[in-house]
Amino acid sequence: MILGIGTEAGVFLYAGLSGMTVLFAYNILSCLRKIIPHNSIAMGIEDLLFWIAASGYFFGRMYETTYGSIRWFFVLGVVCGAGTGGLLLRLAVKIWAKLKKDLEKYKKSG
């Protein structure tokens, strides 16, 4: 089935959101690992289960938006979305660190 350019743009943006969703979910898993220490075998099993679930999630999104056919703009959208999400996370961490530093400075002076 041939999709129009407008539909392809919408699918690309939807794929980007899917990439961000999986990236944020993996970051939550990473934070849980910092809170609850794991050995390497448990981490490997968690990663395997996570990526199996992520594969199912991506397959479902791809099946829903492109009617089951693999479209490279969907794959590119996922990669671009994950990259954008990574940049947003880094920016949020920098803002949080600066805000925390400023609040600590304010607390000491006040």
Disulfide bonds with the S-S distance in Angstrom:
none
